[in-house]
Amino acid sequence: MADSIKDEIATIEKKIEELQAQLVNAKARLQKSQNESAASDESAKMSPEEKLDLIKVNLKEVLNPEIMEAALKEGRPLKVYWGTATTGRPHCGYFVPILKLAQFLAAGCHVKILLADIHGFLDNLKAPIELVKFRAEYYRFTITALLKAVNVPIDRLEFVLGSSYELKPDYMMDVLRLASITSEHDAKRAGAEVVKQTDNAPLSGLLYPLMQALDEQYLDVDMQFGGVDQRKIFALAKDILPKIGYKERAHCMNPMVPGLQGGKMSASDPDSKIDVLDNEDIVKRKLKKAHAAPKVVEDNGILSFVEYVLLPASYLRHGTPKFVVPRRDAEPLEYTTIAQMHEDYKADILSPQTLKPAVVDALNALLKPVQEEFQSSAEWKEIEQKAYPPPPAEKKKEKKVKNKGTFHPGAKKVEAKPDGHVEGADKAKVDVGTEGVREAIENLTLEEKK
């Protein structure tokens, strides 16, 4: 009787767990729907001019804005694509394009994120073909978490895997058509700032810019977005796509944000970037070492990170751009624009010593929900291990026993004693006995001179 009651209780508890899970899922879907509806309502209230102004915020350069204007005047969402080659681990620099994508979405754009696995493979084998699939999936997890961390609704966001269409016959035929009308010089020049350059570069580096141009057609977009380092590829696309019967697209470019050591932020330089999964201590250590010359705002990676990541992220998370710098013996400094920060930094009111700890706190707060989601997702953690497996342990070198020769002190196998006898493994080879010794000595004579 007791066993049947226990089974009944277990069954009820299981049903309660299932219902609780369904309730959590339903609440999450409701919240998502409400957020998406609110975002759609906000963009619907905006005029085409207002949408275009929001799209252009913080951009370094725009090519053919009239193409975007025409699409917006049609009353339909502007179709945008941003591509990222799935190679090294995504770092905090990815917040820069992510926050720009957030503004595109707020302007009612339909955004496609191209997980460019084939491009990653072509770029001097940056991503081994065996790891490409896993790295593309890892990027999808990471980029989604970054968007969620800054409260970006993703109803008009679409992920596309490059290999899902780039290996098909029609696409490859178009690649060959572009190759037949593009010179080696133009293809190499277009990819000079994006594709890894070597003395004896593989042919794949020349296909890379052709494929990036062709992706505009196959993703069916009005505009491609990227960093200003992509400008030569964008210019190539404007030139060659119409030659094979495809329309020209608009192009929007972000400025390049300096790395922590100055210069370009790079996934291959561990000191120039912060991984999105770096813990608080690592973030603090890397930012402490970051280059930030007093009173100098040019090429200052810390100030640029505040300008292009922390201030826009604050606006998306809290409704207002604000960055606070606590001070030990004075009132905290509060900034809502980067211009205010630049003025105070040049005047040494804001110093590297006070700025860096504030950036550490703000960045760790931004990364916290991303890292919590990673820790709670068994699937993401499994993909991370497959995408970036730890290097094999180095084999310890075996010490070779040197042959030091039979006359080396350590090679002695006999030992002579004071009375003349010997002991050891080779005693039989050299021992003549005590009698033999006397006899030998007695027989020693000096030959007389004749």
VMD Tcl script that draws the C-alpha trace (Angstrom):
set ca {
  {0.00 0.00 0.00}
  {2.75 2.42 0.99}
  {4.65 1.70 -2.25}
  {1.65 2.56 -4.42}
  {1.19 5.86 -2.58}
  {4.86 6.66 -3.10}
  {4.50 5.95 -6.83}
  {1.44 8.21 -6.99}
  {3.34 11.04 -5.25}
  {6.28 10.62 -7.64}
  {3.93 10.80 -10.64}
  {2.28 13.97 -9.32}
  {5.65 15.59 -8.58}
  {6.81 14.82 -12.12}
  {3.67 16.42 -13.57}
  {4.21 19.49 -11.38}
  {7.79 19.82 -12.65}
  {6.58 19.55 -16.25}
  {3.89 22.18 -15.66}
  {6.40 24.51 -13.99}
  {8.72 24.18 -16.97}
  {5.81 24.92 -19.32}
  {4.88 27.96 -17.22}
  {8.44 29.34 -17.33}
  {8.55 28.80 -21.10}
  {5.17 30.48 -21.62}
  {6.19 33.50 -19.51}
  {9.43 33.84 -21.49}
  {7.53 33.70 -24.79}
  {5.03 36.27 -23.54}
  {7.83 38.63 -22.46}
  {9.59 38.17 -25.79}
  {6.38 38.83 -27.69}
  {5.69 41.97 -25.66}
  {9.25 43.25 -26.19}
  {9.08 42.54 -29.90}
  {5.68 44.17 -30.19}
  {6.91 47.26 -28.35}
  {9.98 47.48 -30.58}
  {7.85 47.09 -33.70}
  {5.46 49.78 -32.48}
  {8.35 52.19 -31.84}
  {9.86 51.69 -35.30}
  {6.40 51.99 -36.89}
  {6.08 55.48 -35.39}
  {9.34 56.63 -36.99}
  {9.44 58.42 -40.33}
  {11.83 57.17 -43.09}
  {14.10 60.13 -42.32}
  {14.20 59.29 -38.60}
  {14.98 55.66 -39.37}
  {17.80 56.68 -41.69}
  {19.25 59.02 -39.06}
  {19.28 56.20 -36.51}
  {20.88 53.84 -39.01}
  {23.71 56.35 -39.59}
  {24.51 57.03 -35.90}
  {28.23 56.55 -35.11}
  {29.05 55.30 -38.62}
  {32.39 56.21 -40.17}
  {31.20 56.14 -43.78}
  {28.14 55.33 -45.90}
  {28.26 54.38 -49.58}
  {25.14 54.89 -51.71}
  {22.73 56.09 -48.99}
  {20.15 56.75 -51.70}
  {19.62 52.98 -51.98}
  {18.57 52.86 -48.31}
  {16.41 55.96 -48.68}
  {14.52 54.40 -51.59}
  {13.89 51.17 -49.67}
  {12.63 53.02 -46.59}
  {10.29 55.20 -48.67}
  {8.69 52.02 -50.00}
  {7.46 51.48 -46.44}
  {9.18 48.10 -46.02}
  {11.93 47.04 -43.61}
  {15.45 47.72 -44.85}
  {17.25 44.38 -45.34}
  {20.75 44.38 -43.84}
  {23.51 41.81 -43.57}
  {26.58 41.63 -41.37}
  {29.02 38.76 -41.80}
  {31.61 37.37 -39.42}
  {34.14 34.68 -40.26}
  {33.91 31.97 -37.62}
  {37.57 31.70 -36.66}
  {38.98 32.83 -33.27}
  {36.92 33.08 -30.10}
  {34.56 36.12 -30.14}
  {35.84 38.92 -27.89}
  {34.33 42.05 -26.34}
  {35.08 44.00 -29.51}
  {32.05 42.19 -30.96}
  {29.88 44.45 -28.83}
  {30.70 47.27 -31.31}
  {28.89 45.75 -34.35}
  {26.30 44.10 -32.06}
  {25.25 47.49 -30.66}
  {25.05 48.90 -34.18}
  {22.86 45.97 -35.20}
  {20.65 46.88 -32.23}
  {20.16 50.34 -33.74}
  {19.32 48.79 -37.12}
  {16.70 46.62 -35.42}
  {15.32 49.64 -33.55}
  {14.94 51.35 -36.93}
  {12.78 48.46 -38.12}
  {15.46 46.76 -40.27}
  {15.47 43.04 -40.99}
  {19.00 41.94 -40.02}
  {20.78 38.84 -41.28}
  {23.93 37.67 -39.53}
  {26.08 35.56 -41.84}
  {28.11 32.97 -39.94}
  {30.79 32.82 -42.61}
  {32.22 29.37 -42.00}
  {33.54 28.93 -45.55}
  {35.22 32.35 -45.43}
  {36.93 31.38 -42.19}
  {38.29 28.28 -43.88}
  {39.43 30.21 -46.97}
  {41.31 32.88 -44.99}
  {44.65 31.04 -44.95}
  {43.03 28.10 -43.11}
  {42.30 30.17 -39.99}
  {39.60 27.66 -39.06}
  {40.35 23.99 -39.87}
  {37.50 22.48 -41.85}
  {36.96 19.92 -39.08}
  {36.20 22.71 -36.57}
  {34.25 25.09 -38.84}
  {30.82 23.59 -38.06}
  {31.34 23.76 -34.30}
  {32.78 27.29 -34.37}
  {29.84 28.60 -36.37}
  {27.48 27.16 -33.74}
  {29.60 28.66 -30.95}
  {29.37 32.09 -32.64}
  {25.57 31.76 -32.85}
  {25.32 31.07 -29.11}
  {27.69 33.93 -28.26}
  {26.18 36.59 -30.52}
  {22.65 35.75 -29.34}
  {23.77 36.09 -25.70}
  {25.48 39.43 -26.43}
  {22.28 40.79 -27.98}
  {20.18 39.58 -25.07}
  {22.64 41.17 -22.61}
  {21.75 44.61 -24.00}
  {17.99 43.92 -24.23}
  {17.84 43.74 -28.03}
  {14.63 42.17 -29.43}
  {15.53 39.66 -32.12}
  {12.24 39.07 -33.95}
  {13.73 40.59 -37.12}
  {17.11 38.89 -36.68}
  {18.10 35.89 -38.77}
  {21.23 33.71 -38.61}
  {22.45 32.23 -41.90}
  {25.24 29.67 -42.20}
  {27.46 30.39 -45.20}
  {27.86 26.74 -46.18}
  {24.05 26.39 -46.38}
  {24.13 28.08 -49.81}
  {27.74 28.87 -50.77}
  {28.49 25.29 -51.86}
  {25.52 25.04 -54.22}
  {26.08 24.91 -58.03}
  {24.44 28.27 -58.86}
  {26.51 30.13 -56.27}
  {29.77 28.45 -57.31}
  {29.04 29.21 -60.97}
  {28.63 32.88 -60.06}
  {31.94 32.79 -58.18}
  {33.59 31.52 -61.39}
  {31.84 34.25 -63.41}
  {33.22 36.90 -61.03}
  {36.67 35.29 -61.16}
  {36.63 35.58 -64.94}
  {36.10 39.37 -64.85}
  {38.20 40.28 -61.79}
  {41.97 40.69 -62.02}
  {44.31 39.07 -59.53}
  {45.53 42.58 -58.59}
  {42.00 43.85 -57.81}
  {41.02 40.77 -55.77}
  {44.24 40.91 -53.74}
  {43.89 44.65 -53.16}
  {40.25 44.26 -52.04}
  {41.14 41.74 -49.36}
  {44.38 43.36 -48.23}
  {43.02 44.58 -44.86}
  {40.81 41.57 -44.17}
  {42.47 38.44 -45.56}
  {45.71 37.29 -43.95}
  {48.65 38.31 -46.15}
  {51.66 36.03 -46.59}
  {54.62 35.86 -48.99}
  {53.25 32.78 -50.74}
  {49.51 33.21 -50.15}
  {47.06 30.47 -51.19}
  {44.61 31.11 -54.01}
  {41.72 30.94 -51.52}
  {42.51 34.48 -50.34}
  {41.54 35.80 -53.79}
  {38.16 34.04 -53.71}
  {37.29 35.52 -50.30}
  {36.39 39.07 -51.48}
  {34.51 37.72 -54.51}
  {32.33 35.57 -52.28}
  {31.72 38.39 -49.81}
  {30.47 40.54 -52.67}
  {28.28 37.76 -54.04}
  {26.72 37.14 -50.61}
  {24.83 40.43 -51.00}
  {22.87 38.91 -53.87}
  {22.25 35.49 -52.36}
  {21.19 36.95 -48.99}
  {18.84 39.33 -50.84}
  {19.74 42.49 -48.92}
  {19.69 46.24 -49.53}
  {22.80 47.02 -47.49}
  {25.92 45.32 -46.17}
  {27.38 46.47 -42.86}
  {30.97 46.07 -41.63}
  {34.05 47.79 -40.30}
  {35.89 50.45 -42.27}
  {38.59 47.84 -42.94}
  {36.05 46.22 -45.32}
  {35.86 49.31 -47.55}
  {37.91 47.88 -50.43}
  {35.74 44.75 -50.54}
  {32.62 46.94 -50.53}
  {34.05 49.01 -53.41}
  {34.80 45.80 -55.33}
  {31.22 44.61 -54.81}
  {29.84 47.91 -56.15}
  {31.96 47.45 -59.26}
  {31.63 43.77 -60.14}
  {28.08 42.73 -59.19}
  {26.40 44.88 -61.90}
  {28.77 43.31 -64.46}
  {27.08 39.91 -64.01}
  {23.56 41.35 -63.88}
  {23.08 41.91 -60.13}
  {22.11 45.21 -58.52}
  {24.41 47.47 -56.52}
  {23.93 47.66 -52.75}
  {24.49 50.31 -50.09}
  {27.34 49.88 -47.59}
  {27.65 51.17 -44.02}
  {30.94 51.16 -42.11}
  {31.79 51.33 -38.42}
  {35.06 52.94 -37.33}
  {37.78 50.54 -36.19}
  {37.98 50.54 -32.39}
  {41.56 50.38 -31.02}
  {42.56 47.31 -29.05}
  {43.65 47.43 -25.42}
  {47.26 47.87 -26.50}
  {46.43 50.40 -29.22}
  {46.05 49.44 -32.88}
  {43.48 46.98 -34.22}
  {41.68 44.70 -31.78}
  {42.57 41.15 -32.76}
  {41.32 37.74 -31.71}
  {44.84 36.35 -32.23}
  {46.49 38.82 -29.80}
  {45.42 37.87 -26.26}
  {46.61 41.19 -24.79}
  {44.61 43.31 -27.25}
  {41.17 41.91 -26.41}
  {38.98 40.44 -23.70}
  {37.16 37.16 -24.32}
  {33.45 37.30 -23.51}
  {33.97 34.39 -21.10}
  {36.95 35.92 -19.27}
  {36.25 36.04 -15.52}
  {36.34 39.22 -13.41}
  {39.98 38.80 -12.37}
  {41.17 38.34 -15.96}
  {39.16 41.37 -17.11}
  {40.74 43.44 -14.33}
  {44.26 42.25 -15.17}
  {43.92 42.91 -18.91}
  {42.42 46.37 -18.44}
  {45.09 47.27 -15.89}
  {47.74 46.52 -18.54}
  {45.84 48.38 -21.29}
  {47.48 51.30 -23.06}
  {45.91 54.63 -22.00}
  {48.36 57.55 -22.06}
  {47.35 60.41 -19.72}
  {45.70 63.40 -21.45}
  {45.78 61.61 -24.87}
  {42.43 60.62 -26.39}
  {43.70 59.52 -29.82}
  {44.16 55.75 -30.28}
  {43.00 55.27 -26.69}
  {41.37 51.83 -26.54}
  {39.80 52.43 -23.11}
  {38.01 55.65 -24.12}
  {36.96 54.13 -27.44}
  {35.44 51.17 -25.63}
  {33.38 53.52 -23.48}
  {32.28 55.47 -26.57}
  {31.28 52.54 -28.77}
  {30.23 49.93 -26.21}
  {29.55 51.08 -22.64}
  {27.60 54.29 -23.38}
  {25.37 52.73 -26.10}
  {24.89 49.60 -23.96}
  {23.79 51.76 -21.04}
  {21.18 53.39 -23.25}
  {19.80 50.02 -24.38}
  {19.81 48.53 -20.87}
  {18.64 51.51 -18.83}
  {17.10 53.95 -21.29}
  {19.84 56.58 -20.93}
  {23.53 56.69 -21.87}
  {25.45 57.06 -18.62}
  {28.93 56.15 -17.44}
  {29.96 56.74 -13.83}
  {33.57 57.00 -12.61}
  {33.85 56.70 -8.80}
  {36.65 58.68 -7.10}
  {38.19 57.99 -3.72}
  {38.36 61.55 -2.34}
  {35.80 63.37 -4.46}
  {32.34 63.15 -5.94}
  {31.95 60.59 -8.77}
  {32.18 61.82 -12.34}
  {29.07 61.15 -14.45}
  {29.13 61.23 -18.25}
  {26.36 61.02 -20.82}
  {28.49 61.88 -23.88}
  {31.97 60.95 -24.98}
  {32.74 64.61 -25.68}
  {32.49 65.37 -21.94}
  {34.87 62.50 -21.19}
  {37.39 63.67 -23.78}
  {37.44 67.17 -22.31}
  {38.02 65.92 -18.76}
  {40.62 63.39 -19.91}
  {42.63 66.03 -21.78}
  {42.47 68.29 -18.70}
  {43.60 65.36 -16.47}
  {40.40 65.64 -14.41}
  {39.77 62.07 -15.55}
  {42.95 60.01 -15.30}
  {43.78 56.45 -16.42}
  {44.00 55.43 -12.75}
  {40.37 56.42 -12.09}
  {39.01 55.46 -15.53}
  {40.24 51.86 -15.69}
  {38.51 50.57 -12.50}
  {35.22 52.11 -13.65}
  {35.53 50.37 -17.03}
  {36.33 47.08 -15.25}
  {33.12 47.30 -13.19}
  {30.93 48.33 -16.14}
  {32.30 45.62 -18.44}
  {31.97 42.86 -15.84}
  {28.35 43.91 -15.28}
  {27.77 43.71 -19.04}
  {29.40 40.28 -19.33}
  {27.69 38.78 -16.29}
  {24.41 37.70 -17.99}
  {26.39 36.29 -20.95}
  {28.57 34.18 -18.69}
  {25.61 33.07 -16.56}
  {23.84 31.86 -19.69}
  {26.98 29.98 -20.76}
  {27.27 28.27 -17.37}
  {23.60 27.22 -17.45}
  {23.73 25.81 -21.00}
  {25.16 22.30 -21.27}
  {24.81 22.51 -25.07}
  {26.82 25.73 -25.34}
  {29.56 24.37 -23.08}
  {29.76 21.18 -25.14}
  {30.01 23.16 -28.38}
  {32.76 25.34 -26.85}
  {34.89 22.26 -26.14}
  {34.38 20.96 -29.69}
  {34.99 24.34 -31.34}
  {38.12 25.21 -29.37}
  {39.55 21.95 -28.03}
  {42.44 22.36 -25.60}
  {45.86 21.79 -27.18}
  {47.30 18.31 -26.67}
  {49.64 18.00 -23.71}
  {53.29 18.19 -24.66}
  {55.15 14.89 -24.34}
  {57.96 14.97 -21.82}
  {61.34 14.29 -23.34}
  {62.82 11.00 -22.21}
  {66.30 11.34 -20.80}
  {68.79 9.29 -22.78}
  {71.36 7.39 -20.74}
  {74.76 8.44 -22.01}
  {77.49 5.86 -22.44}
  {80.34 7.48 -20.52}
  {82.91 4.83 -21.41}
  {84.59 2.11 -19.38}
  {87.20 4.51 -17.97}
  {84.64 6.92 -16.49}
  {84.75 6.86 -12.65}
  {81.13 5.84 -12.54}
  {81.89 2.85 -14.77}
  {84.25 1.08 -12.33}
  {83.12 -2.49 -11.62}
  {86.06 -3.38 -9.33}
  {87.60 -1.71 -6.30}
  {91.19 -2.21 -5.07}
  {91.67 -2.70 -1.34}
  {94.77 -1.63 0.74}
  {96.10 -5.19 0.99}
  {96.13 -5.49 -2.77}
  {93.05 -7.64 -3.36}
  {90.09 -6.40 -5.37}
  {86.31 -6.62 -5.07}
  {83.51 -6.04 -7.57}
  {81.70 -7.56 -10.57}
  {84.87 -7.84 -12.69}
  {87.04 -9.14 -9.87}
  {87.83 -12.38 -11.75}
  {89.26 -10.44 -14.71}
  {91.91 -8.56 -12.72}
  {92.48 -10.45 -9.43}
  {95.81 -12.32 -9.27}
  {95.46 -13.12 -5.56}
  {97.78 -12.13 -2.70}
  {100.40 -14.77 -3.51}
  {100.43 -13.75 -7.11}
  {101.14 -10.20 -6.04}
  {104.19 -11.11 -3.95}
  {105.54 -13.28 -6.69}
  {105.12 -10.55 -9.23}
  {106.94 -8.02 -7.01}
  {109.82 -10.42 -6.25}
  {110.34 -11.03 -9.93}
  {110.72 -7.35 -10.62}
  {114.46 -6.75 -11.28}
  {116.41 -3.97 -12.82}
  {118.38 -5.02 -15.80}
  {122.08 -4.37 -15.19}
  {123.99 -2.30 -17.66}
  {126.47 -4.25 -19.65}
}
mol new
graphics top color blue
foreach p $ca { graphics top sphere $p radius 0.5 }
foreach p [lrange $ca 0 end-1] q [lrange $ca 1 end] { graphics top cylinder $p $q radius 0.2 }
display resetview
